[in-house]
Amino acid sequence: MRLPSDDAVARHDSGHVLATRDARGVATLTLDRPDKGNAYDGDMLERLFALIGAVSENPAVRCVVLRGNGKHFGVGGDVVGDPDAHSGRPDGTGVPMPSVCLALDACPKPTIALVHGACMGGAFALAACCDVLIAAEDARFAVPELRLGFPVAPYVPLFERALGPRALRRLLITGEAIGAEEALRLGVAHRLCTTADMEATLDETIAAVLLSAPRATAEAKEDLRALRGLAPTPELMASLAEKFRRGFLAPEGVEGRAAFAARRRPSWAPPEPPTRRS
C-alpha cells in the first residue's frame, strides 16, 4: 500500500524514491534511480527529506527500511547531472544531502539500511545514519570525493562515528573502497549476508526491532544523541534517574513487565509466527 503522505510529500511524488508501508508498520523507502546507480539529484533529496519527515511523525510507522533499486544502493551524488544537489542550490533552495542525513539520524523510529552493490559518498553517509546496517556480500563502501577534487567536511562527523578516526583517515586519503567483510570488521555494517539471503536477513532484523516498545525506542534514540561523549559522572546518573523512573512506570513499562510475567508478547509486538511443522 502507498505510504500515507502529507502535502509536502505529495508534491514530490516523482522524486526517484518509492515509499510503501506494510501491515506491520514497516515503511520502506527505496532509492529509485537505477539507471544512474541511484545517484542522488535535487529531486531525490527533496522527496527523501519529505518522506523521512512523514514517517518520523506517523504513529502507524514502527520501523523504516532504506534500500536501493537496481544494482547499487547508491553511488553518491550526480556530480555531472546535478552538481548542486550535495550542497543545495546557489539561490538557497533545495535540500542538501547533509540535511537529509541529519533528518534520518534524528528519526525517532528504528531505521535499517539494506546495502548492496556500491554505497559511496553521500549515500554511504546516509546509510551510516541508520541504526542497523545490513551489508550484502557484494556491498562496497567508499568516500571518493577527494579524487574528484573536493573535501567532505559536512560528512566527517558522520563517517568518523561509523568508522573511527583511523579508518576514516585512510578511506578519505586513499579513496579506496572496502568490501562487506571489512565493513563488518570496522563496525560500519552490523550484519553480513549473501545476496540471496538479503530479504530473509532483513525480515529477521525487522522482527527483532518490532519487539522493542515504540516510545521507549524513540526516547532511547534521543538519549543516544544527547548523551554521546558525556562522562558517566554521579551527577549525570542522578539527573537521569527520574527519567528512568518515569519510563519504568509509563504504560509501556507496565505492559512490558506484565507481558514478561505472563510469558506473552507485549501489545506492541506483532504476533509470533506459527511454528512450521515438518
C-alpha angles and dihedrals in degrees: 000000000000117000109251105250140192124229093271091058094044092055090061098044093133096050101119095262124107117208128196137161124201132206092271091059094254110149115202120200111193122193101227113192098100095158088063097040087257090292105176124241131178094275092054092049094049091048093046093047091051093048093049088053091049096050091043091058099037111098090200091066113088101170139010125218121195118197142147133244120231128007098335142041089220137319094207130253125353092244092174103039098036111008093170094060095091099055102020132256121311088243091058096253126123132048116274119220094247088061090052090050092051091049091052091044090054095045107128092213123082109267128206127190116204105198128191132159117357120005106176143159113334092004088057090050090050093051090047089059091064120098093232127027119197114193124200116218092257094052118121128184129204144159101211100163096109088059087058091052104255135093127240101224098152091052098047096090091049094047093044091053090051100039108022122240099279097049091044092052090054095047093046096049098041099033088212123150125240124210130234095267093054090045088055092048092051092048096246090116122042099194133027123203141164117263089249091055098048096106094044091049090048091050091050091051093047091050090054093046093051091059090070119087113256099226094041090049092052091049092047091053090049090051092050090057096041098045100040111133096004118134114241095243122169088249092055092046091050091050090053097046094084092051090052091050093051091051092047091055097039120106092263091051092049092046093046093053092045091051091049092051092048093044092235135119117271118251094257095055121090117246115281110261114251117263113253116238118223 
